[in-house]
Amino acid sequence: MVLQYRAKAGGRWKKYPGKNKIKGSVKDYEFRLLNEAKTKVLVGPGNYNRVMKRFRQIEFFKHRG
């Protein structure tokens, strides 16, 4: 899965490098989650916590037995 981010004011989607490498706070950005081929949006634009919550749910069910 690919996590992308952009400024809330708009702009291009960029690959998320991690909390420590972005300028400012995660509250200044919106996030989305795509499949590995970047052809399908798994989680639409939202805040960091909502997108990461869904990311963890997907990972849990993917590796569950």
Secondary structure as the mmCIF struct_conf table of DSSP 4:
data_model
#
loop_
_struct_conf.conf_type_id
_struct_conf.id
_struct_conf.beg_label_comp_id
_struct_conf.beg_label_asym_id
_struct_conf.beg_label_seq_id
_struct_conf.end_label_comp_id
_struct_conf.end_label_asym_id
_struct_conf.end_label_seq_id
STRN STRN1 VAL A 2 ALA A 7
TURN_TY1_P TURN_TY1_P1 LYS A 8 ALA A 9
STRN STRN2 LYS A 14 LYS A 15
HELX_RH_3T_P HELX_RH_3T_P1 LYS A 19 LYS A 21
BEND BEND1 ILE A 22 GLY A 24
HELX_RH_3T_P HELX_RH_3T_P2 VAL A 26 ASP A 28
STRN STRN3 TYR A 29 LEU A 34
TURN_TY1_P TURN_TY1_P2 GLU A 36 ALA A 37
BEND BEND2 LYS A 38 LYS A 38
BEND BEND3 LYS A 40 LYS A 40
STRN STRN4 VAL A 41 GLY A 46
HELX_RH_AL_P HELX_RH_AL_P1 TYR A 48 LYS A 62
BEND BEND4 HIS A 63 HIS A 63
#
